[in-house]
Amino acid sequence: MEKDKAFLAQFRPHFVKIEEAMDAVVGSHIALLKEITEHSLLGRGKRLRPLLFVLSCQLCGYRKENRYRLSTVFECLHTASLLHDDVLDNAEIRRSKPSAPRLWGNPAAVLAGDFIYSMGSSVALEMNSLPLLKMLIDTGIRMVEGQILELVHTHDLCLSREKYFDIITAKTAELMSAACASGAYVAGAAPNSIEALTAFGMNLGIAFQLIDDLLDYVSSEDAFGKPVGKDLREGKITLPLIIALSKIEPDDADRFGSLFQGEGDEDEYRRLLEMVRKGGDLNRIREEALSYTHKATANLDPFPDCSEKKELQALAHYVVHRTL
């Protein structure tokens, strides 16, 4: 955890500007809505998506001060999706504090998610680019499709590896890809630069989610900001579980299935969690994530060497080795 903080400290000037921009964006004359949005949007969060946008802008030569305000679009879209996700999952904890549904109930959390998404969309209009707005709308569509796919396959022990990658690409990688590509769009970069940053963000996003799913089995709640084993309890099928299931005997699979449906006590859940830790080939998953970061850094080859290129490459490396 300390290594993560030490690495991210180099981006502190950007994070300070992003937080200032977030403070300026959040607001409503309705007290309850203001309270929920501040709780959900401000405070603890990686701010990785806004940072990717800012660095992509600068990589393509755009350094106007409004790049920080525009970066809030991606944190708004991300936070809106988390609010809806917490409602679907009945989540108790988010970013190391009580979730919005737990504090204010599902209806208020859903409406706050809609409000935050709309705030982000309003700021996106300031980019004054129809192709860019079309890309952001399409990104939102794919994110919802990813959520629906995950919902359809909840408790589906037959979920294939290919379908799992469809889910994480839509739910996570699409938004990171859009954040990077949007930086190029705002800078008025050439099509090949937009294409390169689109691919960079996509590969980075897949690597990020692979590690996120890995950390759900190996991290601590304090570091991760949400309960460890959360995916397992919610019936979400992720790669560690897919790999573990491929190695167990049919009789064990039947017992596994009954536990996975919630037919067990706390001790049984812990045994189930340990089974995935031992059989989920976690090192192999980290290596697979690393292969996507290698692809991501290769996507940056067309750009000349500069501080922003090095920072984006370093972020790709960080994504695989992070602990939070």
N, C-alpha and C positions, 0 to 999 in steps of 0.2 A: 504493500500500500504506500509506503514512504517513497519507494522508487517511482511509483506512478506520479505522486505529487511533485517529486523532484524533476521528472521529465516535463510535466505540464507547466512547471514554473516558468519555462522559457517563453511561454505564450501569454504570460500574465498581462502585458500591455494590451493585447487583443481582448482578453477576457474582461478586463476592466471596461473597455469601450463597449463590448457586447452587453455587459450587465447594465451599463448606463442606458444603452439603447432599449434594452428590455424594460427597464423602469419607465421609460418615456412612452412605450407602446401600450403597456398595461393600464387599463382604466375603464371605469363604468360608473355612471351615476347611481346604479343600483348596488347597494351596499353588499348584499349577499354575493352577487356576481363578482364584484371587485375582490371580495375576500377569497373566494374559491380560485379565481385566476391568479392572484398573488401567491396563494399557497402552492398552486400547481406549477406555475411558470417561473417564479423567482426562487432564489436560493440554490440549494444543491442541485447540480446537474453538470454533465460533462461539457456541454456546449460544443460538442464535437462538430455538429452539422453547421452551425454558424461559423465556426473557425475554418472549416473546409471551404466555405463560400468566400470568406475574407481572403484566405491564402490563394484561392483560385483566381479571384479578382486581381490580386497583386501579381501573381505569376503572369497574367496576361496584360499587365501594365496599367490596371485601373486602381487608383489610390485616392479617389475622392472620399471625403469624410462620410458620405451617406452610405458607404459600403457596410458600415456597422448597423445602421438602421435596417437596411435591406436584409442583412443576415438574420434578423429576428424572424423573418418569414419561415425559416427552416426549423427554428426552435418552436414556433407556434404550431406548425403542422405536426411536428414530432410530439409535442405535449398533448395536443388534441387527440392524437391516436392513442397515447398512453391513458388518457382519461377514459376513453371508450373501452380500451383493453381492460382496465381495472374493473369496469362495470361487468364486462363479459366474464371475467375470471373471479369475481367476488374478492378481489385483492384487498388485503388488510394494510400492506405496507408499500410505499413507493418512495424512492429516493431517501430512505432511512427515516421516514416520518409517516404518520397515518395517511392512508390514501383518501382522496376526496370522497369516493362513495362511502367509505367508513364514517367520515365526519359529517357529511351533509346528505347522504343517501344517493341512490342511483339516478333518480330524475334530475336532481340538481347537477350531478356530475356530467351527465349526458349533455345537458344544456350548456354547461360551462365549456365542454369540449367543442360544441358547435360554435360557441362565441369566440373561443380562441382561434379556431380554424378561420372564422370570418375576419378576425383581426389580422391574421397573417395574410389573408387574401387581399385585404384592403391595402396593406403595405406593399404587397406584390404589384399592385396597380401602378405604384410609383416608379417601377422599372420601365414602364412605358414601352413595352415590347409585346406584341401579340404572339409571336412564336414562343417567347419565354412563358407567357401566361398559359398558352396551350400546353406546353410541356409540364408546368406545375399542376394544371388540372388533370392531365393524364396520369401524373404521378399519384395524385390523390385517389384516382379511380383504381389504379393498380394496388395501392396500399389497402384499400377496402376489399378488393378481390383477395388479397393475401389473408386478411382477417377472416373472410368468409371461408376460404379454403381451410384455414386452421380450425375454424369452428366445426366445419363439416367432418373433419378428421379427428376431432377430439375423441380420445379413448380408442382410436383405431389402431390396434396393434399390428395391422397389416399395411400400415402406411409405408410406401416405398421411399427409398433414398431419393429418387428423382422427384417425387411429389414434395418431399421435405424441402428440397432445394428450390422448387417453385414457390413454396410458402415464404422462405426466408428472403428470397430475391425480391418478392413483391412487398413484403412487410417492412423490410429494413434496407436492403441495398438500393432500391429505387429512389428513396429519399436522399441518401448520401450521394448517389449519382447525380440527382437533380441539383443538389447544393453545389457540387463541383462544376457541373455544366453551366449553371446559372451565372457563376462567376465569370466564365468565358463569354457568355451572352452579354452580360452587363458591360464588359470591357470592349465589346465589339470585335471579338477575336475571330480569326478565320475559321471556316468550317472544320478543318483538320484539328485545330486546337480544341474546339468544342467536342469533337468526337473523342479525342484523346482523354479529356477530363471526364467525359461521360463514362468511358470505360474504366478509368482510374477509380472513380467513385463507386462503380458497380462492383468491381473486384474487392475494393476495400470494405464495402458494405457486407459482402458475403463472408469475408474473413472475420469481420466484427461480430456477426451473428453466430458464426461457428464457435467463437471464443465465448460469447455470451452464454450459449447453451452449454458449453463445457463448464464455465464458472458456476452454473446453477447446481452442479454436482460436487464441485471441489472448493468453492470459495467459502468465506464466512459471511454471516448476515451483516455484520458491521461494515465489512469492506464492500460487499456487493450492493447494499442498499435495499435489499428485499430478501425474504426468507430463502435459504438454500433448499433445493428440492421442490421449489414452487411449481415448476413445470410438471413434475411427476405427480404432485398432488392434484393439479388441475386437469390431468389427463392429456397434456400436450406431448406429442411424440416428437422428440428431437434426436439428433444423430447419435449421441451416446446410448440412448435407449434402443434405437434401431439396430445398432451394432451388437448390443448386449443380447437382444432378442434373437438375433441370428445364430447365437452360440449355445442357447439353452435347449434342453430336452423337451419333448412335447408335454410330458407330465408337469415339468416345472413351468412351462409356458401357460398351462391352464391355471395353475396356482397364481402365477404372476398376473394373469388376466383378472382374476377375481379380486386380488389386492388392488390392482390398478383401477378397478371400478369403485373403490372405496370400501370394500368389504374386509376391513382389517383395522387393528388398533395401531397406536403410535409406534410400538416396538416393531410391528410387522412392516410399517412404512420405512423405518430406519434400516431394517434388513434388506428391504427392496432397494433402497437408495444405495446401500453398500454393494448390492449385487451389480447394479449398473456401474458403480465406480470401478469395480474389479473387472467387469466384462465389457465395458463400453469402449475399450481401447482408446483411452483419453489422449495418450501420446500421439496416436495416429491422427486423431482429430486436429490436434495442434499443428501437426505437420501438414495436414491438408489446408488448414487456414494459412499457414506460411506460404504454401504454393500460390494462394490467391494474392497474398501481399507481394510476392515476386512478380506476378502478372501486373499488379497495380503499379509498382515502381517502374516496370518496363513501359507502361503506358505513358510515362512522363519523359521518355527518351527524346521525343521530338523537341522538347523545350530546352532552351539554353541553360547552362548551369547558373544558378542564382540562389539566394538565400531561401526564397519561397519554395523552389524545387526541392532543396535539401530538407526543408521543414515538412513538406508533404511526404517525402520519402521516410523521414523519421517517424511521422505519424503512422504510416503503414506498418513500420516495424513495431511501434508501441502497441498497436491494436492486437497483435498476436501475443505479446508478452505482458500485457496488463493484468492486474489483479482486481480491478474494479470497473 
